[in-house]
Amino acid sequence: MSEQQQDTNGKPEGKQFALQRIYLKDASFESPGSPNSFRVGWKPKINLELNTKHGMVEGGDLWEVVLGLTVTAKTENDEVMYLAEVQQAGIFYISGLEEERLAHTLGSFCPSVLFPYAREAIDSLVLKGSFPPLMLSPVNFDALFEQSRLAKARQENKIQ
């Protein structure tokens, strides 16, 4: 039988990560051009916007991470066919990570866990709007996190 060592407060020592819950925090769908949107040829320009945010829930080990996706489909004349927005969230138990590792986990790993759920929610909204299915391509959250980190470092160097 294996036993985990505990610190002086009775909490397990070492690095820990556990998904507690995944949930849809917010969703919306707009089709401002319908029913005319259904009469034009289906060659939309798709724009995807991503954002993430996170915050401590209670104590120091529970974190809420929210992945926001906004998809806008426009005609060749820049008329909006539909706009779908989803805020996919999760609660994660994260313990024992140093600051840099925690930032990477919250900014890259957790959004990677949430993305398939957000992608399915977007597709479901689009289908319910009577438009063709939309399968978003996978996203490299590690690369996005690194770009964000470098941009922040450059900005801090300019300010100082």
C-alpha positions in Angstrom: 0.0 0.0 0.0 1.4 3.4 -0.9 1.0 6.4 1.3 1.4 10.0 0.3 3.5 12.2 2.5 1.7 15.1 4.0 2.9 18.5 5.0 2.4 20.0 8.5 -1.2 21.1 7.5 -2.2 17.6 6.5 -2.2 18.3 2.8 -0.5 15.9 0.4 3.0 17.1 -0.7 4.2 17.3 -4.2 2.8 18.4 -7.5 -0.9 17.7 -8.1 -3.4 18.4 -10.9 -7.0 17.2 -10.9 -9.9 18.3 -13.1 -12.9 19.0 -10.8 -15.5 20.2 -13.2 -16.1 21.4 -16.8 -19.1 23.6 -17.6 -20.5 26.0 -20.1 -20.4 29.4 -18.5 -22.0 31.4 -21.3 -23.1 30.9 -24.9 -24.8 33.0 -27.5 -25.7 32.8 -31.1 -26.8 35.6 -33.5 -27.8 35.4 -37.1 -28.5 39.1 -38.0 -28.7 38.5 -41.7 -31.2 35.7 -41.7 -33.3 34.7 -43.6 -31.2 36.3 -46.3 -28.1 34.5 -45.1 -29.6 31.2 -46.3 -30.0 32.4 -49.9 -26.4 33.4 -50.6 -23.8 31.0 -51.7 -22.0 29.3 -48.9 -18.5 30.6 -49.1 -18.1 32.3 -45.7 -15.0 34.1 -44.3 -14.6 32.6 -40.8 -12.9 34.6 -38.1 -12.0 32.9 -34.8 -11.0 34.9 -31.7 -9.7 33.1 -28.6 -9.1 34.4 -25.1 -8.4 32.8 -21.8 -8.6 34.0 -18.2 -8.2 32.4 -14.9 -8.7 33.1 -11.2 -8.5 31.5 -7.8 -11.8 30.0 -6.6 -11.3 29.4 -2.9 -8.1 29.0 -1.0 -5.0 28.7 -3.1 -5.4 25.4 -4.9 -8.7 25.7 -6.8 -8.6 27.6 -10.1 -11.3 28.5 -12.6 -10.1 28.7 -16.1 -12.3 30.2 -18.8 -11.7 29.7 -22.5 -13.6 32.2 -24.7 -14.2 31.5 -28.4 -15.9 33.9 -30.8 -16.6 32.8 -34.3 -17.9 35.2 -36.9 -18.9 34.0 -40.4 -19.2 36.8 -43.0 -20.2 36.8 -46.7 -17.9 38.0 -49.4 -19.5 41.4 -49.0 -18.6 41.5 -45.2 -22.2 40.9 -44.1 -22.4 38.9 -40.9 -24.1 35.5 -41.4 -23.7 34.4 -37.8 -21.8 35.1 -34.7 -21.3 32.4 -32.1 -19.7 32.9 -28.7 -18.9 30.4 -26.0 -17.3 30.7 -22.6 -16.2 27.2 -21.7 -14.9 26.9 -18.1 -13.3 24.4 -15.8 -12.4 24.1 -12.2 -8.9 22.6 -11.7 -7.2 21.6 -8.5 -3.5 22.5 -8.9 -1.0 22.2 -6.1 2.8 22.2 -5.6 3.8 24.0 -8.8 6.3 26.9 -8.8 5.0 30.2 -10.3 6.3 29.7 -13.9 5.0 26.2 -14.1 1.6 27.3 -12.7 1.3 30.1 -15.2 2.0 27.6 -18.1 -0.5 25.1 -16.7 -3.2 27.8 -16.4 -2.4 29.5 -19.7 -1.8 26.5 -21.9 -2.6 23.1 -20.5 -6.0 23.9 -19.0 -7.3 25.7 -22.1 -6.1 22.7 -24.1 -8.4 20.5 -21.9 -11.3 22.9 -22.4 -11.0 23.4 -26.2 -12.7 20.2 -27.4 -15.8 21.1 -25.2 -15.8 24.7 -26.5 -15.4 23.4 -30.1 -18.4 21.1 -29.7 -20.5 23.8 -28.2 -19.8 26.2 -31.1 -20.6 23.5 -33.6 -23.9 22.7 -31.8 -24.9 26.4 -31.9 -24.1 26.8 -35.6 -26.1 23.7 -36.4 -29.1 24.9 -34.4 -28.9 28.1 -36.4 -29.4 26.0 -39.5 -25.9 26.5 -40.9 -23.5 23.8 -42.1 -21.3 22.2 -39.4 -18.2 24.0 -38.3 -15.3 21.9 -37.1 -12.6 24.2 -35.7 -9.0 23.1 -36.3 -7.0 22.2 -33.2 -5.2 25.0 -31.5 -1.6 25.0 -30.2 -2.0 26.7 -26.8 1.7 26.2 -26.0 2.6 28.4 -28.9 0.0 31.0 -28.0 1.1 31.0 -24.4 4.7 31.5 -25.4 3.8 34.4 -27.8 1.8 36.1 -25.1 4.6 35.7 -22.6 7.2 37.2 -25.1 4.8 40.1 -25.9 4.4 40.8 -22.3 8.1 40.7 -21.7 8.7 43.1 -24.6 6.0 45.5 -23.3 7.5 45.5 -19.8 11.0 46.3 -21.3 9.5 49.3 -23.2 7.8 50.7 -20.2 10.8 50.5 -17.9 
